[in-house]
Amino acid sequence: MNHSAAIPVPAGYTGAREASRLYSWVATVDHKRIGILYIGTAMLFYVIAGIQALVMRLQLAAPENALISPSAYSQLFTMHGTTMIFLMGMPMLIGFANYLVPLMIGARDMAFPRLNAMTYWLVLFGGLLLYFSYIAGGAPAVGWFSYAPLSEQPYSTSPGVDYWIVGLLVLGVSSIAAAINLIATVLSLRAPGMSMRKLPLFVWMSLVTAALIIFALPALNVCIVMLLVDRQLGAQFFRPVLGGSAMLWQHFFWIFGHPEVYILALPAFGMISEVIPVFSRKPIFGYPFVAASGVLIAIYSFGVWAHHMFATGLGRTGDMFFAASSMLIAIPTGVKIFNWIATMWGGSLRFTTSMLFAIAFLVQFTIGGLSGITFATVPLDWQTTDTYYVVAHFHYVLIGGTVFAVYAGLYYWFPKITGRMLSERIGRLHFWLAVISFNLTFSVQHVLGLIGMPRRVYTYPDLPRWGSLNMLSTIGAFLSAVSVLVLLWNIVRSLRRGRLAGDNPWQAWTLEWATTSPPPEHNFERLPPVRSRRPLWDLAHPENPDPPIRGEGKTDSPYLEKNFVAITSFILSEATFFLMLIAAFVYYTLSLRLGHLAAANLDVGLAAIFTVCLLSSSFTLWRAERNLHRNNAKRFRLWLAATIALGLVFIIGQGREYLHLLYRGVTINSNLFATSFFTLTGFHGLHVIVGLTGLMIILGLAFAGDFKKGRAEAVRTMGLYWHFVDVVWIFVFSSVYLAGPRL
Amino acid sequence: MTTQQFFLSGWDWDPFALAVGAAMVAGGAIADCGLRIADFKRGPPAGVVKRMGFLVIAALIFLIAAVSPISVLANGYLFSAHMMQHMLLLLLVPPFLLLSLPAVASAPTPGRSVWRMVERALTWPGLAWLAGVGAMWLWHAPALCNAATASQPVHRFQIVSLLLLGTLFWWPIVGPRTERRLMPLVGILYLFTACFACTVLGIFITFAPISVCPVYLHPMDRLGLLPLIRGDWGFTPTVDQQVGGLLMWVPACLVYLSAIMGLLARWYGSDEGEVAAAPAEAGPGLAPSDPVPENS
């Protein structure tokens, strides 16, 4: 690519450093390379988590086994679960989305390539933080959902849980940033003609998953931040002994935890929806339903988390509602299975390894879904909760479902990514080994669970048949390991001497196959016209094209400005974060009758004055923006400076409030009112400071002569964030200062 | 009194409620004619039966909410029945009422600009969203909830306000002015965030250690129903409030979700219609008027 005339190449630049192979990977902002880094990292953690699983299975191979200590076993299942979900599942699916979404919509790159690189390196950093706990005094040993009060200070004294929290925070930030990037990419950078109703289903599902991430991950961030406050600052959010609520941890965790299941499942649905039509030589049956049901499943997943808590005593009323609503979610998922079957029906099937894995996905995922429905039946749930029946169920969903779909996707897109085909012969071996070993490992665990074997216990007594069933499961696990080795062998071998793929080895129909394999750095030399959902079919069969789908234009599929999309998504995510913090404040103040503490400690009058300052800063910022549009640079700077001054006054007011409280001996660990007050207002204050920093940078740029011609989007983006911070304060002020003393 | 006896006899033919219902139906029918006269590019009068069907459904749901045993129970006995009434009036009657109006594609004459301005202001999506969510939240502030149950005029005002605010809320989704409807993805966000706000309140009511509407704690047993409610049905005040909260949490969300489903169906369904109308649309693939995505 030619260098732009506007940015001269620095003196002494030779390009040699960029050409070095390692540096080029470390410094890359190319979505394809970042995607490969994501997928490779996920594979690495997949192997690590697999080894952990093998050690656990060895320990469980025989009754009363003493291969590893109970605490080592607890660390293993915690790390295995956390790794598989946060370091294998999510990076793998986000990695595929990273690689494929820009190609499939005909874009040059993601909307924010540097942000994209940051999200990848945060994944690696988060993973290293989590694993550093092994060196720093013991890995977390509290399970992947880290139930309080077990995860609290007196019960988990090693820093393992702290590393778990910080690692997950880093991974959470990374996921949210990646999701924002994906949303902005899909809404802003689609090729001409690629309207929202023509999106390939993998893109659509990635978009829905990204939306799910921006609403679900903040819930995790809130609860682990609260746990961190408990552990590091001696507070008592989740410590029932001191008035905290262990139930609130479960509620907050599962508000995240249930949508997380769909964050791991929806992209898999998307992959299956790409693979099955191509190898059935038919367009997908009922595209609208597959696309729409993804949205429904995503939204509905927020409404059923309480079914993870039937055993906690929600009360009969709650149980009934959530049993019914949990069963409902099976309907859209179940109908999707029929969509895929109907796609295959009457098609000319090609049983490639990819297709075989897609078919295995249908079977295994259905089994996992059916055992899932048994959990919606409350009395059955009480019997089987925390047994191996649960372990069997979610492995059928996540291995038989997600991992098999990823395998299908890997065999399908490997030729595009590397330019070489994976060996079908070795692929078949991999397939049969994977399916047989998987079912051997986990189908017997249904039985073990039903006859009462509890999960997360390092050994078991020598009861009839327990030993033999566990031995079968262990044999299956080792066969699974062999199947992964076969896959790795296939990858390594095919990278060296696999058959060359060509542009479109499967005669597929979506845009990523319209470019070379592997694609050039700029993705496309030229794009085919996009008139239907299968642009390459239309190109290959001009005499019999698919019926065109319209719907371009403003009302249907606008091309939104990417900064606007990104900041809006970010604001929605942050709003969820604050909503949950406010909910926690109201919950504690109300349930423990702490209103008198609010009345005794807070100065409502003064706070009201500072509130007026903060809110009027929104007005001054609006004036500043108006003047920017009128090209009145001087007034723009003046109003912007006024905004910053008002924000500073507010922060000083908050600081005064804090000092006042500290002077009276009210600190974050005094009582639950103080804890939730400081956590909530502290996070708001942090956001104000971030906003102020942003505004100051803009003011600096304005004085340096920026924003003269256009480029108003930077100001608008920062402005939206600032208005958001102000609106949040309205809610914080009314719940803490106005309602708080009356609770 | 047995359950069966109650459901047979417990109908409250309140003239005010009946009047509101009649006004609603008449208003719907008149608006139907009016809008069709205002609509210059009126197509064939298709879908009259379907629209009348929606009007009948709206009227029936209104009757269930306002005169059936649910209304009797809501009137001082059961918070959960009140919640049912609240949801039917806010979430179900208005959309069916709006669906019964004919779609107006074209703008009316520019002369009546005051009307247009009022309509624009009232149906601005942000305001409409606040109307729907506000009606949910405000009427469950303990003081207002108590007042609406204890005093008949306030209760009547509540019924009318729920219908009106509900109409405002649903206008951007199923309103008759199709060009003013939200685009599908924004509509999904609109409904999802409303569902979110409603869920939060539902969760609060379900788990709140205090009574949201204390008037229901010790009902005045005018009709001798308390033994039936507390004994046969097992509705203690705690259970009652939990059911109320859960109704708002789970089924209310299902209403929004169904609307999202409808929105998506309409969006994807519009393909076939357009294609059928213009089958041979074979323009150039890269239309020059299309914005070219920024490739950086």
HADDOCK unambig.tbl for C-alpha pairs under 7 A between the chains (distance, minus, plus):
assign (segid A and resid 107 and name CA) (segid B and resid 295 and name CA) 6.93 0.50 0.50
assign (segid A and resid 108 and name CA) (segid B and resid 295 and name CA) 5.40 0.50 0.50
assign (segid A and resid 188 and name CA) (segid B and resid 293 and name CA) 6.86 0.50 0.50
assign (segid A and resid 189 and name CA) (segid B and resid 293 and name CA) 5.01 0.50 0.50
assign (segid A and resid 189 and name CA) (segid B and resid 294 and name CA) 6.57 0.50 0.50
assign (segid A and resid 190 and name CA) (segid B and resid 293 and name CA) 6.57 0.50 0.50
assign (segid A and resid 191 and name CA) (segid B and resid 293 and name CA) 6.51 0.50 0.50
assign (segid A and resid 192 and name CA) (segid B and resid 286 and name CA) 6.07 0.50 0.50
assign (segid A and resid 192 and name CA) (segid B and resid 290 and name CA) 6.10 0.50 0.50
assign (segid A and resid 192 and name CA) (segid B and resid 292 and name CA) 6.38 0.50 0.50
assign (segid A and resid 193 and name CA) (segid B and resid 285 and name CA) 6.80 0.50 0.50
assign (segid A and resid 193 and name CA) (segid B and resid 286 and name CA) 6.84 0.50 0.50
assign (segid A and resid 288 and name CA) (segid B and resid 268 and name CA) 5.89 0.50 0.50
assign (segid A and resid 292 and name CA) (segid B and resid 264 and name CA) 6.12 0.50 0.50
assign (segid A and resid 296 and name CA) (segid B and resid 257 and name CA) 6.93 0.50 0.50
assign (segid A and resid 303 and name CA) (segid B and resid 250 and name CA) 6.71 0.50 0.50
assign (segid A and resid 317 and name CA) (segid B and resid 242 and name CA) 6.98 0.50 0.50
assign (segid A and resid 317 and name CA) (segid B and resid 243 and name CA) 6.50 0.50 0.50
assign (segid A and resid 529 and name CA) (segid B and resid 285 and name CA) 4.07 0.50 0.50
assign (segid A and resid 529 and name CA) (segid B and resid 286 and name CA) 5.97 0.50 0.50
assign (segid A and resid 530 and name CA) (segid B and resid 285 and name CA) 5.92 0.50 0.50
assign (segid A and resid 531 and name CA) (segid B and resid 285 and name CA) 6.39 0.50 0.50
assign (segid A and resid 549 and name CA) (segid B and resid 271 and name CA) 6.17 0.50 0.50
assign (segid A and resid 550 and name CA) (segid B and resid 271 and name CA) 6.81 0.50 0.50
assign (segid A and resid 555 and name CA) (segid B and resid 183 and name CA) 5.24 0.50 0.50
assign (segid A and resid 556 and name CA) (segid B and resid 183 and name CA) 5.94 0.50 0.50
assign (segid A and resid 556 and name CA) (segid B and resid 184 and name CA) 6.99 0.50 0.50
assign (segid A and resid 591 and name CA) (segid B and resid 209 and name CA) 6.02 0.50 0.50
